[in-house]
């Protein structure tokens, strides 16, 4: 999913943005935890709720933004009610002892109000360089997710979720920002449903 593809096919995309062929940049907005974009990936009524589904999300973010600005976006999937995914952190949070990514489950919407996050501090890598690249594998039928980064030659953080998505309602890729002053630059995303 390139910036131009996201502009063309997202069912929702935040208006506080600009796009080039290299990246889609979201600027400061009026609300904290606002939805940046939503892309339907599985239509409603295609699967039953107990289907075995794995969603792999590969993300490349603008490293310059993550090294210089507050930049903690959340990437994941939703059934229109619940959102399961992972939060990525910027260089300042990495230097402050946070893990490069960790699981989060919330109520989907225009913005997030209540966030349940996994352990954001442990485990964490010894390397605190901001790479801007993440791979998440969500096992929707097994209530868990793993996030992989290039830290320490390969770092994996696993999250377990209390909620379960109702797959019969469809599945949507959703991206949210953290604070309203944050800037997020997405170079590309790749989503695979297995």
Secondary structure, DSSP 4 states (H G I P E B T S, - for coil): -BHHHHHHH-SEE-SSEEE-SS-EEE---SSTTBEEEEEEEE-TTSS-TT---EEEEEEEE-HHHHHHS----EEEEESSSEEEEEEE--HHHHHTT--SEEEEEEE-SSB---EEE--SSSS--S------EEEEEEETTTTEEEEEESGGGSEEEEEE-S----GGG-EEEEEE-SSTT--EEEEEEEEEE-
